Amino acid sequence: MAARLVVKVTSADIGARITTRRRVPEGFRDAVGILESWDDGVLKVRKRDGTLVEISEESLVAAKAVPAAPPRPGRK
């Protein structure tokens, strides 16, 4: 049974943690982070390492809101 890819995020999810999969020339890329903005067809996702990923909404093949990341061992 194949997985069904669905984009379930909207601009109402700004501020939420999301996971995305987008089509790139090499295949697919994933990004998980906080959706900071969604303007003019471009999503801006801030990853845990602080980098900002800009994603064209036309390239999205799947996306959804996800729970906050669990605490990392040894960190408070």
MMTF fields as JSON, N, C-alpha, C and O atoms, coordinates in Angstrom:
{
  "mmtfVersion": "1.0.0",
  "mmtfProducer": "UNKNOWN",
  "numBonds": 303,
  "numAtoms": 304,
  "numGroups": 76,
  "numChains": 1,
  "numModels": 1,
  "chainsPerModel": [1],
  "groupsPerChain": [76],
  "chainIdList": ["A"],
  "bondAtomList": [4, 2, 8, 6, 12, 10, 16, 14, 20, 18, 24, 22, 28, 26, 32, 30, 36, 34, 40, 38, 44, 42, 48, 46, 52, 50, 56, 54, 60, 58, 64, 62, 68, 66, 72, 70, 76, 74, 80, 78, 84, 82, 88, 86, 92, 90, 96, 94, 100, 98, 104, 102, 108, 106, 112, 110, 116, 114, 120, 118, 124, 122, 128, 126, 132, 130, 136, 134, 140, 138, 144, 142, 148, 146, 152, 150, 156, 154, 160, 158, 164, 162, 168, 166, 172, 170, 176, 174, 180, 178, 184, 182, 188, 186, 192, 190, 196, 194, 200, 198, 204, 202, 208, 206, 212, 210, 216, 214, 220, 218, 224, 222, 228, 226, 232, 230, 236, 234, 240, 238, 244, 242, 248, 246, 252, 250, 256, 254, 260, 258, 264, 262, 268, 266, 272, 270, 276, 274, 280, 278, 284, 282, 288, 286, 292, 290, 296, 294, 300, 298],
  "bondOrderList": [1, 1, 1, 1, 1, 1, 1, 1, 1, 1, 1, 1, 1, 1, 1, 1, 1, 1, 1, 1, 1, 1, 1, 1, 1, 1, 1, 1, 1, 1, 1, 1, 1, 1, 1, 1, 1, 1, 1, 1, 1, 1, 1, 1, 1, 1, 1, 1, 1, 1, 1, 1, 1, 1, 1, 1, 1, 1, 1, 1, 1, 1, 1, 1, 1, 1, 1, 1, 1, 1, 1, 1, 1, 1, 1],
  "groupList": [{"groupName": "MET", "atomNameList": ["N", "CA", "C", "O"], "elementList": ["N", "C", "C", "O"], "formalChargeList": [0, 0, 0, 0], "bondAtomList": [1, 0, 2, 1, 3, 2], "bondOrderList": [1, 1, 2], "singleLetterCode": "M", "chemCompType": "L-PEPTIDE LINKING"}, {"groupName": "ALA", "atomNameList": ["N", "CA", "C", "O"], "elementList": ["N", "C", "C", "O"], "formalChargeList": [0, 0, 0, 0], "bondAtomList": [1, 0, 2, 1, 3, 2], "bondOrderList": [1, 1, 2], "singleLetterCode": "A", "chemCompType": "L-PEPTIDE LINKING"}, {"groupName": "ARG", "atomNameList": ["N", "CA", "C", "O"], "elementList": ["N", "C", "C", "O"], "formalChargeList": [0, 0, 0, 0], "bondAtomList": [1, 0, 2, 1, 3, 2], "bondOrderList": [1, 1, 2], "singleLetterCode": "R", "chemCompType": "L-PEPTIDE LINKING"}, {"groupName": "LEU", "atomNameList": ["N", "CA", "C", "O"], "elementList": ["N", "C", "C", "O"], "formalChargeList": [0, 0, 0, 0], "bondAtomList": [1, 0, 2, 1, 3, 2], "bondOrderList": [1, 1, 2], "singleLetterCode": "L", "chemCompType": "L-PEPTIDE LINKING"}, {"groupName": "VAL", "atomNameList": ["N", "CA", "C", "O"], "elementList": ["N", "C", "C", "O"], "formalChargeList": [0, 0, 0, 0], "bondAtomList": [1, 0, 2, 1, 3, 2], "bondOrderList": [1, 1, 2], "singleLetterCode": "V", "chemCompType": "L-PEPTIDE LINKING"}, {"groupName": "LYS", "atomNameList": ["N", "CA", "C", "O"], "elementList": ["N", "C", "C", "O"], "formalChargeList": [0, 0, 0, 0], "bondAtomList": [1, 0, 2, 1, 3, 2], "bondOrderList": [1, 1, 2], "singleLetterCode": "K", "chemCompType": "L-PEPTIDE LINKING"}, {"groupName": "THR", "atomNameList": ["N", "CA", "C", "O"], "elementList": ["N", "C", "C", "O"], "formalChargeList": [0, 0, 0, 0], "bondAtomList": [1, 0, 2, 1, 3, 2], "bondOrderList": [1, 1, 2], "singleLetterCode": "T", "chemCompType": "L-PEPTIDE LINKING"}, {"groupName": "SER", "atomNameList": ["N", "CA", "C", "O"], "elementList": ["N", "C", "C", "O"], "formalChargeList": [0, 0, 0, 0], "bondAtomList": [1, 0, 2, 1, 3, 2], "bondOrderList": [1, 1, 2], "singleLetterCode": "S", "chemCompType": "L-PEPTIDE LINKING"}, {"groupName": "ASP", "atomNameList": ["N", "CA", "C", "O"], "elementList": ["N", "C", "C", "O"], "formalChargeList": [0, 0, 0, 0], "bondAtomList": [1, 0, 2, 1, 3, 2], "bondOrderList": [1, 1, 2], "singleLetterCode": "D", "chemCompType": "L-PEPTIDE LINKING"}, {"groupName": "ILE", "atomNameList": ["N", "CA", "C", "O"], "elementList": ["N", "C", "C", "O"], "formalChargeList": [0, 0, 0, 0], "bondAtomList": [1, 0, 2, 1, 3, 2], "bondOrderList": [1, 1, 2], "singleLetterCode": "I", "chemCompType": "L-PEPTIDE LINKING"}, {"groupName": "GLY", "atomNameList": ["N", "CA", "C", "O"], "elementList": ["N", "C", "C", "O"], "formalChargeList": [0, 0, 0, 0], "bondAtomList": [1, 0, 2, 1, 3, 2], "bondOrderList": [1, 1, 2], "singleLetterCode": "G", "chemCompType": "PEPTIDE LINKING"}, {"groupName": "PRO", "atomNameList": ["N", "CA", "C", "O"], "elementList": ["N", "C", "C", "O"], "formalChargeList": [0, 0, 0, 0], "bondAtomList": [1, 0, 2, 1, 3, 2], "bondOrderList": [1, 1, 2], "singleLetterCode": "P", "chemCompType": "L-PEPTIDE LINKING"}, {"groupName": "GLU", "atomNameList": ["N", "CA", "C", "O"], "elementList": ["N", "C", "C", "O"], "formalChargeList": [0, 0, 0, 0], "bondAtomList": [1, 0, 2, 1, 3, 2], "bondOrderList": [1, 1, 2], "singleLetterCode": "E", "chemCompType": "L-PEPTIDE LINKING"}, {"groupName": "PHE", "atomNameList": ["N", "CA", "C", "O"], "elementList": ["N", "C", "C", "O"], "formalChargeList": [0, 0, 0, 0], "bondAtomList": [1, 0, 2, 1, 3, 2], "bondOrderList": [1, 1, 2], "singleLetterCode": "F", "chemCompType": "L-PEPTIDE LINKING"}, {"groupName": "TRP", "atomNameList": ["N", "CA", "C", "O"], "elementList": ["N", "C", "C", "O"], "formalChargeList": [0, 0, 0, 0], "bondAtomList": [1, 0, 2, 1, 3, 2], "bondOrderList": [1, 1, 2], "singleLetterCode": "W", "chemCompType": "L-PEPTIDE LINKING"}],
  "groupTypeList": [0, 1, 1, 2, 3, 4, 4, 5, 4, 6, 7, 1, 8, 9, 10, 1, 2, 9, 6, 6, 2, 2, 2, 4, 11, 12, 10, 13, 2, 8, 1, 4, 10, 9, 3, 12, 7, 14, 8, 8, 10, 4, 3, 5, 4, 2, 5, 2, 8, 10, 6, 3, 4, 12, 9, 7, 12, 12, 7, 3, 4, 1, 1, 5, 1, 4, 11, 1, 1, 11, 11, 2, 11, 10, 2, 5],
  "groupIdList": [1, 2, 3, 4, 5, 6, 7, 8, 9, 10, 11, 12, 13, 14, 15, 16, 17, 18, 19, 20, 21, 22, 23, 24, 25, 26, 27, 28, 29, 30, 31, 32, 33, 34, 35, 36, 37, 38, 39, 40, 41, 42, 43, 44, 45, 46, 47, 48, 49, 50, 51, 52, 53, 54, 55, 56, 57, 58, 59, 60, 61, 62, 63, 64, 65, 66, 67, 68, 69, 70, 71, 72, 73, 74, 75, 76],
  "secStructList": [7, 7, 7, 7, 7, 7, 5, 7, 7, 7, 4, 4, 4, 6, 6, 1, 3, 3, 3, 3, 3, 3, 3, 3, 6, 6, 3, 3, 3, 3, 3, 3, 3, 3, 3, 3, 3, 3, 3, 6, 6, 3, 3, 3, 3, 3, 3, 6, 6, 1, 7, 3, 3, 3, 3, 3, 4, 4, 4, 3, 3, 3, 3, 3, 3, 7, 7, 7, 7, 7, 7, 7, 6, 6, 7, 7],
  "xCoordList": [0.85, 0.0, 0.892, 1.763, 0.7, 1.511, 0.999, -0.2, 1.923, 1.548, 0.904, 1.259, -0.029, -0.699, -0.084, -0.105, 0.457, 1.093, 0.06, -0.624, -0.045, -1.055, -0.425, 0.348, -0.753, -0.336, -1.458, -2.539, -1.19, -2.206, -1.851, -2.374, -0.991, -0.67, -1.26, -1.414, -1.583, -2.083, -1.377, -0.583, -1.661, -1.061, -1.526, -0.894, -2.61, -3.07, -2.096, -2.171, -1.185, -0.209, 1.071, 2.012, 1.129, 2.313, 2.533, 1.611, 3.77, 4.125, 4.142, 4.649, 3.59, 3.555, 4.777, 5.401, 5.105, 6.17, 5.554, 4.51, 6.217, 5.702, 6.799, 7.987, 6.38, 7.291, 6.858, 5.665, 7.841, 7.534, 8.348, 9.435, 7.823, 8.568, 8.311, 7.167, 9.415, 9.272, 10.092, 11.08, 9.661, 10.363, 11.485, 11.273, 12.682, 13.855, 14.423, 14.05, 15.315, 15.846, 16.464, 16.408, 17.052, 17.688, 16.703, 17.087, 15.46, 14.462, 13.564, 12.715, 13.753, 12.939, 13.836, 14.919, 13.379, 14.061, 13.008, 11.868, 13.405, 12.525, 13.039, 14.242, 12.133, 12.495, 11.482, 10.275, 11.998, 11.16, 11.556, 12.74, 10.571, 10.861, 9.617, 8.497, 9.833, 8.735, 8.398, 9.271, 7.125, 6.669, 6.631, 5.756, 7.586, 7.677, 6.802, 6.251, 6.671, 5.808, 5.42, 6.013, 4.388, 3.914, 3.389, 2.223, 4.27, 3.915, 4.246, 5.283, 3.356, 3.584, 4.016, 4.879, 3.412, 3.695, 4.991, 5.441, 5.607, 6.864, 6.707, 6.347, 6.983, 6.978, 8.387, 9.358, 8.506, 9.804, 9.747, 8.942, 10.634, 10.66, 12.002, 13.055, 11.962, 13.174, 13.464, 12.702, 14.59, 14.985, 15.604, 15.945, 15.741, 16.272, 17.672, 18.024, 18.471, 19.834, 19.869, 20.945, 18.698, 18.608, 18.559, 18.284, 18.822, 18.777, 17.334, 16.399, 17.189, 15.873, 15.775, 16.599, 14.776, 14.559, 13.387, 12.316, 13.58, 12.496, 11.999, 12.778, 10.698, 10.1, 8.972, 8.042, 9.05, 7.964, 6.786, 6.947, 5.603, 4.447, 4.156, 3.563, 4.557, 4.355, 5.199, 4.848, 6.319, 7.19, 6.766, 7.277, 5.825, 5.396, 4.654, 3.785, 5.008, 4.247, 3.575, 2.613, 4.091, 3.48, 3.898, 5.015, 2.998, 3.305, 2.207, 1.039, 2.609, 1.621, 2.224, 3.444, 1.355, 1.79, 2.141, 1.491, 3.183, 3.629, 3.832, 4.008, 3.806, 4.019, 5.414, 6.316, 5.574, 6.886, 7.882, 7.517, 9.128, 10.179, 10.358, 10.276, 10.603, 10.859, 12.19, 13.068, 12.353, 13.617, 14.77, 14.628, 15.9, 17.076, 17.767, 17.859, 18.249, 18.93, 20.097, 20.851, 20.232, 21.327, 21.105, 21.986, 19.939, 19.638, 18.431, 17.529, 18.431, 17.3, 16.496, 15.508],
  "yCoordList": [-1.178, 0.0, 1.236, 1.361, 2.127, 3.337, 4.417, 4.517, 5.219, 6.345, 7.437, 7.63, 8.134, 9.224, 10.546, 10.886, 11.281, 12.553, 13.671, 13.833, 14.443, 15.496, 16.733, 16.623, 17.887, 19.144, 19.588, 19.965, 19.541, 19.876, 21.123, 21.306, 21.981, 23.227, 24.4, 24.354, 25.446, 26.686, 27.842, 27.631, 29.035, 30.203, 30.315, 31.014, 29.643, 29.635, 28.881, 29.011, 28.097, 27.332, 28.106, 27.541, 29.378, 30.184, 30.156, 30.389, 29.864, 29.734, 28.296, 28.007, 27.384, 25.969, 25.242, 25.697, 24.112, 23.25, 22.39, 21.768, 22.366, 21.601, 20.719, 20.939, 19.73, 18.931, 19.072, 19.086, 19.175, 19.363, 18.404, 17.976, 18.082, 17.368, 18.126, 18.404, 18.463, 19.227, 18.583, 17.894, 18.822, 18.298, 19.256, 20.465, 18.71, 19.464, 18.713, 17.561, 19.325, 18.641, 17.269, 16.365, 17.116, 15.846, 14.8, 13.646, 15.171, 14.249, 14.972, 15.77, 14.688, 15.299, 15.775, 15.231, 16.793, 17.283, 17.472, 17.844, 17.211, 17.385, 18.526, 18.786, 19.197, 20.221, 20.168, 20.088, 20.216, 20.254, 21.494, 21.737, 22.271, 23.454, 24.293, 23.85, 25.508, 26.433, 27.22, 27.835, 27.193, 27.984, 29.445, 29.851, 30.241, 31.647, 32.562, 33.538, 32.254, 33.09, 32.308, 31.284, 32.84, 32.266, 33.435, 33.815, 33.998, 35.173, 34.944, 34.371, 35.397, 35.34, 33.955, 33.832, 32.914, 31.549, 30.96, 29.928, 31.604, 31.096, 30.895, 31.819, 29.669, 29.354, 29.558, 29.219, 30.111, 30.24, 29.409, 29.661, 28.397, 27.453, 27.572, 27.419, 27.843, 27.949, 26.583, 26.083, 25.984, 24.672, 24.792, 25.887, 23.661, 23.632, 24.236, 24.838, 24.081, 24.627, 26.124, 26.72, 26.736, 28.17, 28.592, 29.755, 27.669, 28.041, 28.267, 27.643, 29.179, 29.497, 28.893, 29.18, 28.066, 27.415, 28.094, 28.235, 28.514, 29.095, 28.044, 27.473, 27.792, 26.72, 27.291, 27.903, 27.097, 27.497, 26.558, 25.338, 27.129, 26.259, 25.353, 24.287, 25.754, 24.909, 23.641, 22.643, 23.666, 22.497, 21.51, 20.391, 21.914, 21.034, 19.815, 19.933, 18.652, 17.447, 16.898, 16.135, 17.294, 16.881, 17.859, 18.375, 18.112, 18.973, 18.805, 18.6, 18.898, 18.84, 19.424, 19.484, 19.853, 20.316, 19.089, 18.049, 19.223, 18.126, 18.661, 19.864, 17.757, 18.204, 18.783, 18.554, 19.533, 20.079, 18.937, 17.83, 19.214, 18.193, 17.841, 18.713, 16.561, 16.188, 16.769, 17.025, 16.979, 17.517, 16.576, 15.354, 17.16, 16.352, 15.962, 16.781, 14.734, 14.288, 15.216, 15.633, 15.53, 16.359, 17.839, 18.632, 18.239, 19.672, 20.045, 19.236, 21.264, 21.729, 22.756, 23.262],
  "zCoordList": [0.0, 0.0, 0.0, 0.861, -0.921, -1.038, -0.096, 0.164, 0.408, 1.266, 0.42, -0.743, 1.009, 0.322, 0.755, 1.937, -0.188, 0.124, 0.046, -0.965, 1.134, 1.216, 1.855, 2.807, 1.335, 1.941, 2.872, 2.42, 4.189, 5.182, 5.977, 7.077, 5.467, 6.164, 5.391, 4.17, 6.135, 5.545, 6.239, 7.156, 5.812, 6.463, 7.918, 8.711, 8.278, 9.672, 10.578, 11.8, 10.001, 10.779, 11.07, 11.627, 10.71, 11.019, 12.528, 13.309, 12.92, 14.333, 14.809, 15.893, 14.007, 14.371, 13.81, 12.851, 14.421, 13.903, 12.798, 12.989, 11.643, 10.51, 9.928, 10.164, 9.174, 8.379, 6.927, 6.621, 6.036, 4.618, 3.761, 4.149, 2.624, 1.577, 0.296, -0.065, -0.398, -1.639, -2.736, -2.481, -3.956, -5.133, -5.504, -5.603, -5.707, -6.163, -7.362, -7.583, -8.144, -9.335, -9.033, -9.867, -7.844, -7.495, -6.976, -6.783, -6.75, -6.198, -5.22, -5.616, -3.924, -2.88, -1.741, -1.527, -1.013, 0.191, 1.262, 0.98, 2.488, 3.636, 4.502, 4.55, 5.178, 6.161, 7.291, 7.064, 8.513, 9.709, 10.495, 10.727, 10.9, 11.693, 11.901, 11.647, 12.366, 12.653, 11.392, 10.78, 11.011, 9.867, 10.29, 11.055, 9.793, 10.19, 9.347, 9.856, 8.066, 7.219, 5.973, 5.633, 5.301, 4.041, 3.218, 3.326, 2.392, 1.6, 0.135, -0.197, -0.735, -2.186, -2.661, -3.53, -2.086, -2.526, -2.007, -2.503, -1.007, -0.442, 1.066, 1.796, 1.517, 2.941, 3.466, 2.79, 4.671, 5.328, 6.599, 7.495, 6.655, 7.76, 8.477, 7.859, 9.779, 10.595, 11.209, 12.036, 10.784, 11.296, 12.687, 13.134, 13.359, 14.719, 14.805, 15.819, 13.748, 13.762, 13.466, 13.412, 13.274, 13.052, 11.591, 11.297, 10.671, 9.26, 8.821, 9.323, 7.867, 7.321, 5.925, 5.058, 5.717, 4.431, 3.744, 4.334, 2.505, 1.721, 0.748, -0.016, 0.779, -0.01, -0.861, -0.335, -2.156, -3.036, -2.796, -2.803, -2.585, -2.326, -3.524, -3.355, -4.715, -5.898, -5.849, -6.478, -5.104, -5.025, -3.944, -3.898, -3.059, -1.972, -2.511, -3.374, -1.992, -2.304, -1.046, -1.133, 0.138, 1.405, 2.487, 2.472, 3.424, 4.564, 5.601, 5.269, 6.878, 7.952, 9.218, 9.369, 10.126, 11.439, 12.269, 12.164, 13.101, 13.958, 15.375, 15.569, 16.372, 17.751, 17.949, 17.144, 19.028, 19.381, 19.537, 19.933, 19.225, 19.356, 20.835, 21.7, 21.117, 22.509, 22.975, 22.152, 24.267, 24.751, 24.423, 24.475, 24.086, 23.769, 25.078, 25.993, 25.174, 26.397, 26.737, 25.858, 28.028, 28.477, 28.316, 28.647, 27.81, 27.631, 28.47, 28.688, 28.927, 29.753, 29.019, 29.551]
}
